[in-house]
Amino acid sequence: MTVPAVYLPQAEEDIQTAYDGYEQQQSGLGDQFADAVEKLIDRICGNPQLYGVFRRGVRAAPVKGFPFVVYYRDRGADVLIVAVQHGRRSSRRWRNRE
């Protein structure tokens, strides 16, 4: 059973910022990033417990082909996308989003 994804506004901003950065590097690279994130979130929605718990119920899933991680919470009826951050960035940046 697939559940819907709900995005925190800050997570949407994370995706847009990364998209813009990749588009500045190379035209079309932002689209590749957005596609990779979308595929990962679709996979997460199909099996929310697929990835391990990172911190206090928040799970972490790596984005294939990019150094980013999707942080999310399985809420049963849906999946809350908390952050989409570069893998080297500290998780402290988004902890107050929980």
C-alpha positions as CSV (number, residue, x, y, z in Angstrom):
1,M,0.0,0.0,0.0
2,T,1.3,3.4,-1.0
3,V,0.8,6.3,1.4
4,P,1.0,10.0,0.3
5,A,4.0,12.3,1.0
6,V,3.5,15.5,2.9
7,Y,6.3,18.1,2.6
8,L,7.3,20.6,5.2
9,P,7.7,24.0,3.5
10,Q,11.3,24.0,4.5
11,A,11.8,20.6,2.7
12,E,10.3,22.1,-0.4
13,E,12.8,25.0,-0.1
14,D,15.6,22.5,0.3
15,I,14.7,20.8,-2.9
16,Q,14.3,24.0,-4.8
17,T,17.7,25.4,-3.5
18,A,19.5,22.2,-4.5
19,Y,17.7,22.2,-7.9
20,D,18.8,25.8,-8.6
21,G,22.4,25.1,-7.6
22,Y,22.6,22.1,-9.9
23,E,21.0,24.0,-12.8
24,Q,23.7,26.7,-12.3
25,Q,26.4,24.1,-12.6
26,Q,24.9,22.5,-15.7
27,S,21.7,22.9,-17.6
28,G,19.5,19.8,-17.0
29,L,21.4,18.6,-13.9
30,G,18.7,20.1,-11.7
31,D,16.0,18.1,-13.5
32,Q,18.1,14.9,-12.9
33,F,18.3,15.8,-9.2
34,A,14.5,16.5,-9.0
35,D,13.8,13.2,-10.8
36,A,16.1,11.2,-8.4
37,V,14.4,12.8,-5.4
38,E,10.9,12.1,-6.8
39,K,11.8,8.4,-7.5
40,L,13.2,8.0,-4.0
41,I,10.1,9.6,-2.3
42,D,7.9,7.3,-4.4
43,R,9.9,4.4,-3.2
44,I,9.6,5.6,0.4
45,C,5.9,6.0,0.1
46,G,5.6,2.4,-1.1
47,N,7.5,1.1,1.9
48,P,8.0,3.8,4.6
49,Q,10.0,1.5,6.9
50,L,12.5,0.6,4.1
51,Y,15.2,2.9,5.5
52,G,16.6,3.0,9.1
53,V,15.8,5.4,11.8
54,F,18.4,8.2,12.0
55,R,17.2,10.1,15.0
56,R,14.1,10.1,17.2
57,G,11.8,8.5,14.6
58,V,13.2,10.3,11.6
59,R,14.5,8.0,8.9
60,A,17.2,8.8,6.4
61,A,17.3,7.7,2.7
62,P,20.2,8.6,0.3
63,V,19.4,10.1,-3.0
64,K,20.8,7.9,-5.8
65,G,23.5,9.7,-7.8
66,F,23.6,12.8,-5.6
67,P,25.2,13.5,-2.2
68,F,21.8,14.3,-0.6
69,V,19.7,12.6,2.0
70,V,15.9,12.7,2.4
71,Y,14.9,12.8,6.1
72,Y,11.4,11.7,6.7
73,R,9.0,10.5,9.3
74,D,6.6,7.5,8.8
75,R,3.3,8.7,10.3
76,G,1.3,5.7,9.3
77,A,-1.3,7.4,7.1
78,D,1.4,9.4,5.3
79,V,5.1,10.2,5.1
80,L,6.3,13.6,6.3
81,I,9.3,14.8,4.4
82,V,11.2,16.8,7.0
83,A,14.3,17.8,5.0
84,V,16.4,17.1,1.9
85,Q,19.9,18.0,2.8
86,H,23.5,17.5,1.5
87,G,24.9,14.4,3.2
88,R,27.8,16.4,4.7
89,R,25.6,19.1,6.2
90,S,24.8,18.8,9.9
91,S,21.4,17.4,10.8
92,R,21.2,20.2,13.4
93,R,20.1,22.5,10.7
94,W,16.7,20.8,10.4
95,R,16.2,19.4,13.9
96,N,13.9,22.3,14.9
97,R,11.6,21.2,12.0
98,E,10.5,18.1,13.9
